[in-house]
């Protein structure tokens, strides 16, 4: 398993609590809003990497390091997410 799969699961679960989207633009907007919320919730992003099956991807942060989340949008597909530490 990889962090993207866990993130997609979080997005799908949050989408269930939103009203059904009536257009592709509305769906994209909902997904983008959820990702923006996650981007600002460092503890939830960190928790993704605490799962036993993906600890291989976890990097311990040094005090001055920051976690950077890069969102790559490709057409109508779910965004690709990349995590980096500075």
DSSP file (Angstrom, degrees, kcal/mol; ACC not computed):
  #  RESIDUE AA STRUCTURE BP1 BP2  ACC     N-H-->O    O-->H-N    N-H-->O    O-->H-N    TCO  KAPPA ALPHA  PHI   PSI    X-CA   Y-CA   Z-CA
    1    1 A X              0   0    0      0, 0.0     2,-0.3     0, 0.0     3,-0.0   0.000 360.0 360.0 360.0 155.9    0.0    0.0    0.0
    2    2 A X    >>  -     0   0    0      1,-0.1     4,-1.2    55,-0.0     3,-0.9  -0.890 360.0-103.0-132.4 165.1    1.1    3.6   -0.5
    3    3 A X  H 3> S+     0   0    0     -2,-0.3     4,-2.5     1,-0.2     5,-0.2   0.810 115.7  63.2 -57.7 -32.8    0.1    7.0    1.0
    4    4 A X  H 3> S+     0   0    0      1,-0.2     4,-2.8     2,-0.2    -1,-0.2   0.894 100.2  53.1 -59.7 -39.5   -1.9    7.9   -2.1
    5    5 A X  H <> S+     0   0    0     -3,-0.9     4,-1.8     2,-0.2    -1,-0.2   0.896 110.5  46.4 -65.1 -39.7   -4.3    5.0   -1.4
    6    6 A X  H  X S+     0   0    0     -4,-1.2     4,-2.0     2,-0.2    -1,-0.2   0.898 112.9  50.0 -67.7 -40.0   -4.9    6.1    2.2
    7    7 A X  H  X S+     0   0    0     -4,-2.5     4,-2.5     1,-0.2    -2,-0.2   0.916 108.7  51.7 -64.6 -43.0   -5.4    9.7    1.0
    8    8 A X  H  X S+     0   0    0     -4,-2.8     4,-2.7     1,-0.2    -1,-0.2   0.886 108.2  53.2 -60.6 -37.7   -7.9    8.6   -1.6
    9    9 A X  H  X S+     0   0    0     -4,-1.8     4,-2.4     2,-0.2    -1,-0.2   0.907 108.2  49.5 -63.5 -42.3   -9.8    6.7    1.1
   10   10 A X  H  X S+     0   0    0     -4,-2.0     4,-2.4     2,-0.2    -2,-0.2   0.926 111.9  48.9 -61.1 -45.0  -10.0    9.9    3.3
   11   11 A X  H  X S+     0   0    0     -4,-2.5     4,-2.3     1,-0.2    -2,-0.2   0.928 111.2  49.3 -61.9 -45.7  -11.3   11.9    0.3
   12   12 A X  H  X S+     0   0    0     -4,-2.7     4,-1.3     1,-0.2    -1,-0.2   0.915 111.2  49.5 -62.0 -42.8  -13.9    9.2   -0.5
   13   13 A X  H  X S+     0   0    0     -4,-2.4     4,-0.5     1,-0.2     3,-0.3   0.911 112.7  46.6 -62.9 -42.5  -15.1    9.1    3.1
   14   14 A X  H >< S+     0   0    0     -4,-2.4     3,-1.0     1,-0.2     4,-0.4   0.847 105.9  59.9 -68.5 -33.0  -15.4   12.9    3.3
   15   15 A X  H >< S+     0   0    0     -4,-2.3     3,-1.3     1,-0.2    -1,-0.2   0.831  95.7  63.4 -63.2 -31.3  -17.2   13.0   -0.1
   16   16 A X  H 3< S+     0   0    0     -4,-1.3    -1,-0.2    -3,-0.3    -2,-0.2   0.765  99.3  53.7 -65.3 -24.3  -19.9   10.8    1.4
   17   17 A X  T << S+     0   0    0     -3,-1.0    -1,-0.3    -4,-0.5     2,-0.2   0.551  98.3  80.1 -87.8  -6.6  -20.8   13.6    3.9
   18   18 A X  S <  S-     0   0    0     -3,-1.3     3,-0.1    -4,-0.4    12,-0.0  -0.642  93.9 -94.5 -95.7 155.2  -21.2   16.2    1.2
   19   19 A X        -     0   0    0     -2,-0.2    -1,-0.1     1,-0.1    -2,-0.1  -0.345  57.4 -85.6 -62.0 151.0  -24.3   16.6   -1.0
   20   20 A X        -     0   0    0      1,-0.1     2,-0.2    -4,-0.1    -1,-0.1  -0.356  45.3-119.1 -62.0 133.6  -24.1   14.8   -4.4
   21   21 A X        -     0   0    0      1,-0.1    -1,-0.1    -3,-0.1     3,-0.1  -0.507  18.1-161.3 -73.8 142.0  -22.3   16.9   -7.0
   22   22 A X  S    S+     0   0    0     -2,-0.2     2,-0.3     1,-0.1    -1,-0.1   0.382  71.6  29.0-106.1   1.2  -24.4   17.7  -10.1
   23   23 A X  S  > S-     0   0    0      1,-0.1     4,-2.2     0, 0.0     5,-0.1  -0.978  80.3-111.2-152.9 163.0  -21.6   18.5  -12.4
   24   24 A X  H  > S+     0   0    0     -2,-0.3     4,-2.8     1,-0.2     5,-0.2   0.881 118.5  54.3 -63.7 -38.3  -17.9   17.6  -13.0
   25   25 A X  H  > S+     0   0    0      2,-0.2     4,-2.3     1,-0.2    -1,-0.2   0.897 108.6  48.3 -63.2 -40.2  -16.9   21.2  -11.9
   26   26 A X  H  > S+     0   0    0      2,-0.2     4,-2.3     1,-0.2    -2,-0.2   0.898 111.9  49.7 -67.0 -40.0  -18.8   20.8   -8.7
   27   27 A X  H  X S+     0   0    0     -4,-2.2     4,-2.5     2,-0.2     5,-0.2   0.937 111.8  48.0 -62.4 -47.1  -17.2   17.4   -8.1
   28   28 A X  H  X S+     0   0    0     -4,-2.8     4,-2.7     1,-0.2    -2,-0.2   0.899 111.0  51.6 -60.3 -40.6  -13.7   18.8   -8.7
   29   29 A X  H  X S+     0   0    0     -4,-2.3     4,-2.4     2,-0.2    -1,-0.2   0.904 109.6  49.5 -63.5 -42.1  -14.5   21.7   -6.4
   30   30 A X  H  X S+     0   0    0     -4,-2.3     4,-2.1     2,-0.2    -2,-0.2   0.932 113.2  45.8 -62.3 -46.2  -15.5   19.4   -3.6
   31   31 A X  H  X S+     0   0    0     -4,-2.5     4,-2.4     1,-0.2    -2,-0.2   0.923 112.6  50.9 -63.4 -44.1  -12.4   17.2   -4.0
   32   32 A X  H  X S+     0   0    0     -4,-2.7     4,-2.4     1,-0.2    -1,-0.2   0.898 109.0  51.8 -60.6 -41.0  -10.2   20.3   -4.1
   33   33 A X  H  X S+     0   0    0     -4,-2.4     4,-2.1     2,-0.2    -1,-0.2   0.900 109.6  49.1 -62.7 -41.3  -11.8   21.7   -1.0
   34   34 A X  H  X S+     0   0    0     -4,-2.1     4,-2.3     2,-0.2    -2,-0.2   0.920 111.5  49.0 -64.2 -43.4  -11.2   18.4    0.9
   35   35 A X  H  X S+     0   0    0     -4,-2.4     4,-2.4     1,-0.2    -2,-0.2   0.896 109.0  52.8 -64.5 -39.5   -7.5   18.4   -0.2
   36   36 A X  H  X S+     0   0    0     -4,-2.4     4,-1.2     2,-0.2    -1,-0.2   0.905 108.7  50.5 -61.8 -40.8   -7.1   22.0    0.9
   37   37 A X  H  < S+     0   0    0     -4,-2.1     3,-0.5     1,-0.2     4,-0.4   0.924 111.9  47.5 -61.2 -43.9   -8.5   21.1    4.4
   38   38 A X  H >< S+     0   0    0     -4,-2.3     3,-1.2     1,-0.2     7,-0.3   0.875 104.0  61.3 -65.0 -36.8   -6.1   18.2    4.6
   39   39 A X  H 3< S+     0   0    0     -4,-2.4    -1,-0.2     1,-0.3    -2,-0.2   0.833 109.3  42.5 -58.7 -32.5   -3.2   20.4    3.5
   40   40 A X  T 3< S+     0   0    0     -4,-1.2     2,-0.8    -3,-0.5    -1,-0.3   0.468  99.1  78.3 -94.0  -2.7   -3.8   22.6    6.6
   41   41 A X    X>  +     0   0    0     -3,-1.2     4,-1.9    -4,-0.4     3,-0.6  -0.716  55.0 173.3-107.9  80.2   -4.3   19.6    8.9
   42   42 A X  H 3> S+     0   0    0     -2,-0.8     4,-2.6     1,-0.2     5,-0.2   0.826  74.9  57.5 -59.3 -35.2   -0.7   18.5    9.6
   43   43 A X  H 3> S+     0   0    0      1,-0.2     4,-1.9     2,-0.2    -1,-0.2   0.886 107.3  47.5 -67.0 -36.7   -1.7   16.0   12.2
   44   44 A X  H <> S+     0   0    0     -3,-0.6     4,-1.3     2,-0.2    -1,-0.2   0.905 112.8  48.2 -70.4 -40.3   -4.0   14.1    9.8
   45   45 A X  H  X S+     0   0    0     -4,-1.9     4,-0.8    -7,-0.3     3,-0.4   0.920 112.7  49.2 -63.9 -42.5   -1.4   14.1    7.0
   46   46 A X  H >< S+     0   0    0     -4,-2.6     3,-0.8     1,-0.2     4,-0.4   0.878 104.9  59.1 -62.8 -37.5    1.2   12.8    9.5
   47   47 A X  H >X S+     0   0    0     -4,-1.9     3,-1.4     1,-0.3     4,-0.5   0.824  94.0  65.3 -62.9 -32.3   -1.3   10.1   10.7
   48   48 A X  H >< S+     0   0    0     -4,-1.3     3,-0.8    -3,-0.4    -1,-0.3   0.890 102.9  48.0 -55.4 -39.4   -1.4    8.7    7.2
   49   49 A X  T << S+     0   0    0     -4,-0.8    -1,-0.3    -3,-0.8     9,-0.2   0.502  97.2  71.7 -83.8  -4.0    2.3    7.8    7.5
   50   50 A X  T <4  +     0   0    0     -3,-1.4    -1,-0.2    -4,-0.4    -2,-0.2   0.606  69.7 110.2 -85.4 -12.1    1.8    6.2   10.9
   51   51 A X  S X< S-     0   0    0     -3,-0.8     3,-1.7    -4,-0.5     4,-0.4  -0.411  76.3-125.5 -66.4 138.4    0.0    3.2    9.5
   52   52 A X  G >  S+     0   0    0      1,-0.3     3,-0.8     2,-0.2     4,-0.2   0.821 105.6  56.9 -54.1 -37.0    2.1    0.0    9.7
   53   53 A X  G 3  S+     0   0    0      1,-0.2    -1,-0.3     2,-0.1     3,-0.1   0.617 116.1  33.6 -77.5 -10.7    1.8   -0.8    6.0
   54   54 A X  G X  S+     0   0    0     -3,-1.7     3,-1.9    -6,-0.1     4,-0.3   0.197  76.9 111.0-128.2  18.3    3.2    2.5    4.9
   55   55 A X  G X   +     0   0    0     -3,-0.8     3,-1.5    -4,-0.4    -2,-0.1   0.756  67.9  76.0 -61.3 -21.0    5.8    3.3    7.6
   56   56 A X  G 3  S+     0   0    0      1,-0.3    -1,-0.3    -4,-0.2    -2,-0.1   0.794  94.6  49.8 -58.9 -26.8    8.4    2.7    4.9
   57   57 A X  G <  S+     0   0    0     -3,-1.9     2,-0.3    -8,-0.1    -1,-0.3   0.505  88.4 107.5 -90.7  -4.5    7.4    6.1    3.4
   58   58 A X    <   -     0   0    0     -3,-1.5     2,-0.5    -4,-0.3   -12,-0.0  -0.556  47.9-169.2 -81.0 136.1    7.7    7.9    6.7
   59   59 A X        -     0   0    0     -2,-0.3     2,-0.3     0, 0.0   -10,-0.0  -0.992  25.5-122.8-122.3 126.1   10.7   10.3    7.2
   60   60 A X        -     0   0    0     -2,-0.5     2,-0.3     1,-0.1    -2,-0.0  -0.505  30.7-129.0 -69.7 130.7   11.2   11.6   10.7
   61   61 A X        -     0   0    0     -2,-0.3     2,-0.2     4,-0.1    -1,-0.1  -0.565   9.1-138.7 -82.5 140.9   11.2   15.4   10.6
   62   62 A X    >   -     0   0    0     -2,-0.3     3,-1.9     1,-0.1    -1,-0.0  -0.621  38.1 -97.6 -87.6 158.9   14.0   17.5   12.1
   63   63 A X  T 3  S+     0   0    0      1,-0.3    -1,-0.1    -2,-0.2    -2,-0.0   0.802 123.9  42.4 -50.7 -35.5   12.8   20.6   14.0
   64   64 A X  T 3  S+     0   0    0      2,-0.1    -1,-0.3    22,-0.0     2,-0.1   0.562  93.7 104.8 -90.8  -7.3   13.4   22.9   11.1
   65   65 A X    <   -     0   0    0     -3,-1.9     2,-0.4    20,-0.1    -4,-0.1  -0.422  53.2-159.2 -75.6 148.9   12.0   20.6    8.4
   66   66 A X        -     0   0    0     -2,-0.1    20,-2.0     2,-0.0     2,-0.5  -0.952  17.5-124.4-124.9 147.2    8.6   21.2    6.9
   67   67 A X  E     -A   85   0A   0     -2,-0.4     2,-0.5    18,-0.2    18,-0.2  -0.802  26.8-161.7 -89.5 128.1    6.2   18.8    5.1
   68   68 A X  E     -A   84   0A   0     16,-3.6    16,-2.5    -2,-0.5     2,-0.6  -0.945   4.6-160.7-114.2 130.0    5.3   20.1    1.7
   69   69 A X  E     -A   83   0A   0     -2,-0.5     2,-0.5    14,-0.2    14,-0.2  -0.949   6.4-166.1-110.7 121.0    2.3   18.7   -0.1
   70   70 A X  E     -A   82   0A   0     12,-3.0    12,-2.5    -2,-0.6     2,-0.5  -0.924   5.6-155.0-109.4 129.6    2.2   19.2   -3.9
   71   71 A X  E     -A   81   0A   0     -2,-0.5     2,-0.6    10,-0.2    10,-0.2  -0.911   6.1-167.4-107.3 122.6   -1.0   18.7   -5.7
   72   72 A X  E     -A   80   0A   0      8,-3.1     8,-2.9    -2,-0.5     2,-0.4  -0.947   7.9-157.2-111.4 118.4   -0.8   17.8   -9.4
   73   73 A X        -     0   0    0     -2,-0.6     2,-0.5     6,-0.2     6,-0.1  -0.807   8.8-173.6 -98.0 133.5   -4.1   17.9  -11.3
   74   74 A X    >   -     0   0    0     -2,-0.4     3,-1.9     3,-0.4    -2,-0.0  -0.869  51.4 -73.2-128.3  97.9   -4.5   15.9  -14.5
   75   75 A X  T 3  S-     0   0    0     -2,-0.5    -1,-0.1     1,-0.3     4,-0.0  -0.260 104.6 -22.5  56.4-132.0   -7.8   16.6  -16.4
   76   76 A X  T 3  S+     0   0    0     -3,-0.1    -1,-0.3     2,-0.0     3,-0.1   0.382 110.6 107.5 -93.8   3.0  -10.8   15.1  -14.7
   77   77 A X  S <  S-     0   0    0     -3,-1.9    -3,-0.4     1,-0.1     3,-0.1  -0.345  84.8 -85.8 -76.9 161.1   -8.8   12.5  -12.7
   78   78 A X        -     0   0    0      1,-0.1    -1,-0.1    -5,-0.1    -4,-0.1  -0.365  59.3 -94.8 -60.6 147.1   -8.2   12.6   -9.0
   79   79 A X        -     0   0    0     -6,-0.1     2,-0.4    -3,-0.1    -6,-0.2  -0.279  30.6-124.7 -65.1 150.3   -5.2   14.8   -8.2
   80   80 A X  E     -A   72   0A   0     -8,-2.9    -8,-3.1    -3,-0.1     2,-0.5  -0.829  26.8-151.1 -91.8 133.5   -1.8   13.1   -7.7
   81   81 A X  E     -A   71   0A   0     -2,-0.4     2,-0.4   -10,-0.2   -10,-0.2  -0.916  11.7-170.1-114.3 132.8   -0.3   14.1   -4.4
   82   82 A X  E     -A   70   0A   0    -12,-2.5   -12,-3.0    -2,-0.5     2,-0.4  -0.973   7.3-155.8-121.0 133.7    3.4   14.3   -3.6
   83   83 A X  E     +A   69   0A   0     -2,-0.4     2,-0.3   -14,-0.2   -14,-0.2  -0.917  16.9 172.8-111.3 134.0    4.9   14.7   -0.1
   84   84 A X  E     -A   68   0A   0    -16,-2.5   -16,-3.6    -2,-0.4     2,-0.4  -0.971  22.3-144.5-135.9 151.6    8.3   16.3    0.5
   85   85 A X  E      A   67   0A   0     -2,-0.3   -18,-0.2   -18,-0.2   -20,-0.1  -0.955 360.0 360.0-113.5 138.1   10.3   17.3    3.5
   86   86 A X              0   0    0    -20,-2.0   -19,-0.1    -2,-0.4    -1,-0.1   0.431 360.0 360.0 -94.8 360.0   12.6   20.4    3.3
